[in-house]
Amino acid sequence: MFSFILLSSMLAAAPDAAAPPPPQPADDIVVEGVRQQRERVHQFVKALDDVANLGQIGKFHSPVCPAVMGLPAEQNRRIAERMKQVAAAAGIRTGEAGCAPNVFLIATVGKKDTIEALYEGFPTYFRDLSSKEVRKLAMARTPSVAWQIKNLLSADGTILKKTPLNGFTINEGMSSGSRVRAGTMPQFVASMVVVERSALTGLTITQVADFAAMRAFADTDPERAAGSGAPTILTILDKGDDEPLPVTLTHWDFGYLKSLYATSNDYYASYRRGEMEQVVRKELEKAGQ
């Protein structure tokens, strides 16, 4: 939290001298700092997701189980382990040893070829994307892309079924919607992160893992994150050679992950963001920011 300290000295007024105007109370300055911090947090939380106010922000409801491929075996293992540690610290459930992977980080020499091969061999990982959207992923000039495979849960936590003919979702849950809550919750079934190996040169295990965690455990985008103006690990692949890099998740990043999984996503985005912002502000206050 921004803090401003007003230092003043006692001035003795000479006889017949006009009294100086009273100083602005220190509380007013502190309140202004709080107001600015609230606005920064609001912009950060809103920038990290791309959801309409009457939409819903997705997250994992099942335990996450990261798997990393494309790097030396020991690096793959250590990155996956670090991702699990980040998840546990942020309040995200993690799978037991030997769990079936549902979070994938793929480091590749050719992002385009890898995505096209995945699309041909494992189309289920693209079931929420149109062919045009898949092509856009493959042709993206950014060093990394990420997407989530989703389904819908009822507000009671039951997986919703679709009718075979028209694909409409059938909600048999007992909880009804309201002005702030929907009758459903979007759930991440799996997350995919594909990154060019050349973009990882010079980065540590922690930096790679924390970047992947922010892209996989939440539907985030580095370009949107950069626009927020807040410090974040999400911009680590886009920094110039002479720019300082975060060595780990920033307090802003951690606060966002924690807020995402500490709040229920049956709420509409406009209402839920308010709850998420409170969690982020508390994390920043703990860190003295």
Salt bridges, closest charged atoms under 4 A:
GLU32 OE1 - ARG35 NH1 2.44
ASP49 OD1 - ARG273 NH2 2.69
GLU74 OE2 - ARG77 NH2 2.66
GLU116 OE2 - LYS112 NZ 2.91
ASP210 OD1 - ARG82 NE 2.78
ASP219 OD2 - LYS150 NZ 3.90
ASP221 OD1 - ARG215 NH2 3.97
ASP266 OD2 - ARG181 NH2 2.70
GLU277 OE2 - HIS42 ND1 2.82
GLU283 OE2 - LYS258 NZ 2.86
GLU283 OE2 - LYS286 NZ 3.34
